[in-house]
Amino acid sequence: MTAESSLAKVVRVNVEYDSAGLFYATSPDLKGLLVAEPTREALETAVPEAIKDLYLALGENVVIIPAGDMDGDHPMKTWVGVPVGLARCLEIA
C-alpha cells in the first residue's frame, strides 16, 4: 500500500437539473464522474456507487461516506472516499 492510498479523498459533487428532466452529478475533484438520474433521491443513491467504482478502476478500494449536510437543495454535495483498511481501523466499514 502506498502512502497516497492510505489517505481519505474528498470528492465535491455538483448537482444540476436540466430541461430534459434529469438530475446530473459531476465533480471537479474526480475526473470522469458523470451520473444522471430522474430524481434527486436516485442521484444521491447512485453517486457514491459511481465514486467507489471510479476509485476501484484506479486500483483503490474505498468506502464512501457523506460529509456535511446532504439534505436540502444546495448544488454541491461532498463525499469522502476512505480507504478500506483505514475504514476498518475507524470502524466505519
Secondary structure as GFF3:
##gff-version 3
##sequence-region A 1 93
A	DSSP	three_ten_helix	4	6	.	.	.	ID=ss1
A	DSSP	beta_strand	9	17	.	.	.	ID=ss2
A	DSSP	beta_strand	23	26	.	.	.	ID=ss3
A	DSSP	beta_strand	34	37	.	.	.	ID=ss4
A	DSSP	alpha_helix	40	57	.	.	.	ID=ss5
A	DSSP	beta_strand	62	67	.	.	.	ID=ss6
A	DSSP	beta_strand	76	83	.	.	.	ID=ss7
A	DSSP	alpha_helix	84	89	.	.	.	ID=ss8
###
